[in-house]
Amino acid sequence: MFEVRIHGRGGQGVVTAAELLSVAAFVEGRHAQAFPSFGSERTGAPVVAFCRIDDKEIRTHEPVMRPDALIVQDPTLLHQVSVFEGLSPTGYLLINSARSFDELGLGEFVAGYQPERMLVVPASQFAMTQLHRPLPNAALLGGFAAISGLVSLDSVCTAIRERFRGPVADGNAAAARDAFDFVTAEMKELFDVASD
């Protein structure tokens, strides 16, 4: 079973991101579940959502305590809540930011993980370009598809188009593609540097 925890703030589409990821897995014929965990339910409050994906039926409904992947939609949470708690040593990490891990104060932290599984993605910028709103969730799912290979970009876009219609669907799918391309290029550069 692959477990994903998504951190963000109310109004950023954290719960929708988990739902879209689960639908993308369903599209590929797998079992999945998505559910949120709310604190104070208001715009701007920290929100956590969970997604599990497996090839067999998922019977547990507990919060994800030891995630295989973390997606952080709002970098202001990095030093406010325990977003990294339980992250597997072989886990994946995507943070919505145009700043580097060092600039975010996480250089030492990520040094203990596999560099090809740790990336920052300017997802809000991709969303602004494509949707004219800084909603990073769909873009981050495109980046997640690229870094993990757990679901395909096509499945993510299918999930987006099942949830949204018209220009909103088009913009979210385009932002997901932009992030997918960005992460693919970043990973290629990491592998090129490692092979030199």
PyMOL commands that set and color helices and strands:
alter all, ss='L'
color gray80, all
select helices_A, chain A and resi 14-27+75-77+107-110+115-117+123-131+137-148+153-163+166-195
alter helices_A, ss='H'
color red, helices_A
select strands_A, chain A and resi 2-9+31-38+46-54+69-72+92-96+118-121
alter strands_A, ss='S'
color yellow, strands_A
deselect
rebuild
show_as cartoon
